[in-house]
Amino acid sequence: MLHELPPVELGAIIYLRAWCQGGATRQMIGRDFSLVMGEEAGATAARNFDALMTVLLNTARRPVMRHGLGCKCFGGDESAFANMIAAAAAQDHEDAHLFACTLMTGHGAWPAVQLALGLGPAFLRLARMPDNTRVPTHGPEPTFTKH
């Protein structure tokens, strides 16, 4: 269940889902990054997240499975992505690459990890936001669906 995850992994799954949903939710990711990183660094982080998602989806071993934005649970692909982001945020290159390889072909995993390493500070800052601070992508509370 999502509520059981550490903040970095939770954020990674929410952003994966939001990016794949497109439209306004994708724009909120950029606003969130700008909120915690500043305008310039936030814009760079948003571009890097776009690039990461493009690499992920274009080099995936198979279609990446994900739940809806409001779903309370998460699946294996979402877990691998979240663990790749968390390992990259901790500067653990080897584990980040291992998780990337479960999702992507070899030629996609390396650039994905390099992008994830650069995104680590943004995910760490998002994870350290106080619970009472509203990050746009995280509010208002979503309506959850059952699986």
N, C-alpha and C positions, 0 to 999 in steps of 0.2 A: 504494500500500500504506500502511496506517495507520502503520507504523513510520517512514515517511519524512516524516511531518507534524511541523510545529512543535507544541509542547505545547498551546497555546491551541486550535488547530484540532483536534488529537487529542481533547482534552477535550470540545469542543463536539460532535463526532460521537459519542463514547461516551455523553454525556449525552442527546443526541437519541435514540439507540437505546434507552438505559435507560428514558427517560421513556415512549417508545412501547411498550415491553415491559410497563410497568405494575407493579403489585404492589410487592414488596420492592425491586426495582431502582429504582423511582421514589422510595421512601423513602430509599434510600441517597444519592440526590442531595442531599436536604435535610441528611442527616448530614454529607456532604462539605462542603457550604457552611458548615455550623455549625463544622466542624473548622477551616476556614481564616479564617472571618469572625467567629466568636463566635456564641453562641446567638441573640441578637436579630437581628443583621444577617444571619446564616445563614438564619434563618426567613424573613426578608424576601426574601432572594435566592431561596430555594426557591419562595416564592409568585410572585415575578416570573418565574422560569423556567416555572412552571406556566402563568402568563398568556401568556408568549411562545409556548409550545407550542400553547396554545389558539388564539391569533391565527393562528399559522402554519397549523395544520390546518384552521381554519374559513375562512381566506381564501386558501388555496392555489389556484393556477391550475389544478392537477390534483392527483390523489393524490400525496403526497410519497413518493418511493421511498427505501427505506433497506434496509441489509443487517442481518443478525442481529447481536446483541451480540458474539458471538465471531468474526465474520468478519474476516479480515485486510485485505480490500480495502474501498474505499468508492466510492460513486457520485456522479453529478453533483449531485443534490439535497443530499446530505450535504456535498459540497464547497462549494456555495453557502451553506448554513447555517453551516458552519465559517468561511468567509471573512467572512460578515456579523458573526459573533461576534468574530472577530479584528480586523476593522476597527473595530467598536464599542469593543473593549477599547483600541485605539490612539486612540480619540476621533476617528476619521476618519468623520464623519457621512455625507459624500457616498458614499464607497465602501460603507459599511454599507447605505445606502439602495439603491444600485445592486444589491447582492447580494440584498437583500430583495425587490426588484422582480422578480428572476428566478424567485422562488418564489411570491410572493403578488401579489394584485391591489393596485392603488394604495392603496385605502382600508385595506388591512391592513399594507402595508409601513411606513407612518409609525409607527403604534403599536408595531410589532415592533421597529423600530430604537430607539425611545425605551426600550423594555424592555431591549434588548440593551446600550444604552449604560450603563444602571444595573447590569447584570450584569458589565460589563467588569472591575471590580476583583476580583470573585470568581474569574473565569476566570484573571486574571493571577496571583492568589495560588495557585490550584491548579497553574498551570503552573510556578511557582517552587518547588514542594515538591521536596525532594531525592528522587532516584530510589529511595533506600532507605527512604523513608517510605511506609508502606502507606496509601493512601487507600482506604476501603472499597469504592467502586465499581470500583476498579482491581484488586482482589485478591479471591480467589485468581485465578491465571492462568486465563483462559477456554479452553475447548476450541474451536479454530478449525475452520471448515468451508471447503471449497474451492468456488470458483465457476467 
